[in-house]
Amino acid sequence: MFTTEHSYFLSVFYFNLLHSFRLFFVILQSFISRQAHNKPTFKKKILTGKETKMKGQ
């Protein structure tokens, strides 16, 4: 049915598509996790900073 060049092109095309989709999914996941954990970590950083300053004094 398919020639070797055509099957090679299809495999490369699907590999690139899968790779780009995986990259997009990783970026999306990291963005969502960053948005979800942005405010709590910021508050934790402020609290830990105040605690360390109080302990230092």
N, C-alpha and C positions, 0 to 999 in steps of 0.2 A: 504493500500500500504506500508507505512513505519511503522516500529516499533517505540515505544516511544524513545528508546535509539538512534536510527538512526536519528530521527527528532531532538532530543536534540543535538546530535553531529553536525548536519548540522546548527542548529541555533547558536551554540557556534562558529562554524567555520566561518559562515558569520558575526557574531558579531565581532570576532577578526579581520577578513579581513577588515570590515568597519572601525573599530577603528584604525587599522594600517594605512589605506588609509587616514583617516581624520588627523591622527598625521603627516603623510608625507606631506599632503597638507598644514597643518598649518606651518610646518617647512619650506616648499618651499616658502610659501607666505611671511613669516617673512624674509627669506633670500633675496627674490626679493625686498621687501620693504626696507630692510637694504641697499642693493646694490644701489637702486634707490635714497635713501635719504642719502647715506653716505657722498658724497662730499658736497652737499649743507649745511648739518648740520655742517660739519667740518668748512666750510667757515663762516657760521653764528656764530659758537663758537669763531673763531678767531676775527671776526668783533666785536662781543659783548665784548670780552675780551679787545680789543684795546679801544673800547668806554668807558668801565668801568674804564680802567686805565687812560684815558684822563680826564674823569669826576673826578676821584679821585685826580689827580694832579691839 
